[in-house]
């Protein structure tokens, strides 16, 4: 009984690790980071092979099936959580403020972020869109800065893959 449970816990732990790596690998592939994605895929599949080998050697243990499934589920949660903490890649923030566009733009520029302001037409007339492209890990700081100036500003966030030019975080 103890051997069955410890085997299931081993499977679960290894699956948590390999699914976490798989989640990160998927994001690396989407971002075009082929060498890192390849290395992550190598480790991911190597762990998976060891897990599947162990399961096939112990097909009589139902605990292993639950360990496998639980490891997969928890691995997804851990992978997404870890990736959110790491903040891989870039995002584009579009910020619309009815009354504080210049103040927000100046504050962002003072904090050394690149800012572009675009004229736009909203439902109630002319507005400006502040566009900022940053590393994703900086997103919470930018949103906090904007909300400290205008809590009613409209902010959208979308993934961005810079192609050419100077993309940066705060300039030193």
C-alpha positions in Angstrom: 0.0 0.0 0.0 2.7 2.5 1.0 4.7 1.5 -2.2 1.6 2.2 -4.3 1.0 5.6 -2.8 4.7 6.6 -2.9 4.7 5.5 -6.6 1.7 7.6 -7.3 3.2 10.6 -5.5 6.4 10.2 -7.6 4.4 10.1 -10.8 2.4 13.1 -9.7 5.6 15.1 -8.9 7.2 14.2 -12.2 4.1 15.1 -14.1 3.8 18.5 -12.3 7.4 19.2 -13.4 7.0 18.1 -17.0 3.6 19.8 -17.5 5.0 23.0 -16.0 7.9 22.8 -18.5 5.4 22.0 -21.3 3.4 25.1 -20.5 6.5 27.3 -20.6 7.7 25.6 -23.8 4.3 26.3 -25.5 4.7 30.0 -24.8 8.4 29.9 -26.0 7.2 28.4 -29.3 4.5 31.0 -29.7 7.1 33.7 -29.1 9.5 32.2 -31.6 12.2 31.3 -29.1 13.0 28.0 -30.9 16.3 27.0 -29.1 14.8 27.5 -25.6 11.6 25.8 -26.7 13.7 22.9 -28.0 15.6 22.5 -24.8 12.5 22.7 -22.7 10.8 20.1 -25.0 13.8 17.8 -24.6 13.5 17.9 -20.7 9.7 17.7 -20.9 9.6 14.5 -23.0 12.5 12.9 -21.1 10.5 13.2 -17.9 7.3 12.0 -19.6 9.1 8.9 -20.9 10.3 8.0 -17.4 6.8 8.5 -16.0 5.1 6.4 -18.7 7.7 3.7 -18.2 6.9 3.6 -14.5 3.2 3.4 -15.1 3.5 0.6 -17.6 5.6 -1.3 -15.1 2.9 -0.9 -12.5 -0.3 -1.1 -14.4 -2.1 -2.9 -11.5 -2.0 0.3 -9.4 -5.0 2.6 -9.8 -3.2 5.1 -7.5 -0.8 5.7 -10.4 -3.6 6.8 -12.7 -4.8 9.3 -10.1 -1.2 10.5 -9.6 -0.8 11.0 -13.3 -4.1 12.9 -13.7 -3.5 15.0 -10.5 0.1 15.8 -11.7 -1.2 16.9 -15.1 -3.9 19.2 -13.5 -1.5 20.7 -10.9 1.2 21.0 -13.5 -1.0 23.2 -15.6 -1.8 25.5 -12.6 1.9 25.7 -11.6 3.0 26.3 -15.2 0.6 29.2 -15.8 1.3 30.7 -12.4 5.1 30.5 -13.0 4.8 32.0 -16.4 2.7 34.9 -15.1 5.4 35.5 -12.5 8.2 35.3 -15.1 6.2 37.5 -17.6 7.8 36.2 -20.9 7.5 38.4 -24.0 6.0 41.8 -24.7 2.6 43.4 -24.5 1.0 46.5 -25.9 -1.0 48.6 -23.6 -3.6 51.0 -25.1 -4.7 53.6 -22.6 -7.6 55.9 -23.1 -8.2 58.7 -20.5 -10.8 61.3 -21.0 -9.1 64.0 -18.9 -5.5 62.9 -18.0 -3.9 61.8 -21.3 -1.0 64.3 -21.0 -0.4 63.6 -17.3 -0.3 59.9 -17.9 2.0 60.2 -20.9 4.3 62.6 -19.1 4.4 60.3 -16.0 5.2 57.3 -18.2 7.9 59.2 -20.0 9.4 60.5 -16.7 9.6 56.8 -15.7 11.6 56.2 -18.9 8.9 54.3 -20.8 8.4 54.9 -24.6 5.0 56.4 -25.2 3.1 57.1 -28.5 -0.1 59.1 -28.5 -2.6 58.6 -31.3 -5.6 60.8 -31.9 -8.9 58.9 -32.0 -12.7 59.5 -32.1 -14.8 58.0 -29.3 -18.5 57.8 -28.8 -18.5 61.2 -27.0 -15.9 63.0 -29.2 -12.2 63.2 -29.6 -9.9 61.2 -27.4 -6.3 60.1 -27.5 -4.9 56.6 -27.2 -1.6 56.2 -25.4 0.3 53.2 -26.7 3.1 51.6 -24.7 4.9 48.5 -25.7 6.7 46.9 -22.8 8.0 43.6 -21.4 5.1 41.7 -20.0 6.6 41.5 -16.5 6.4 45.3 -16.3 2.6 45.4 -17.0 1.4 45.5 -13.4 3.7 48.5 -12.7 2.4 50.5 -15.7 -1.2 49.8 -14.9 -0.6 50.8 -11.3 1.0 54.1 -12.4 -1.9 54.8 -14.9 -4.5 54.0 -12.2 -2.8 56.3 -9.7 -3.5 59.2 -12.1 -6.9 58.1 -13.6 -8.8 55.2 -12.1 -11.4 55.6 -14.8 -9.0 55.2 -17.7 -9.8 52.5 -20.2 -6.8 50.0 -20.6 -6.5 47.1 -23.0 -3.6 44.7 -23.1 -2.6 42.5 -26.0 0.4 40.4 -26.8 3.0 42.0 -28.9 5.9 40.6 -30.9 8.3 43.5 -31.7 9.7 43.1 -35.2 12.0 46.0 -35.7 13.1 49.0 -33.8 13.8 49.9 -30.2 11.6 48.2 -27.6 12.6 48.6 -24.1 11.6 48.8 -20.5 12.5 51.8 -18.4 15.6 53.4 -19.7 18.5 53.5 -17.3 
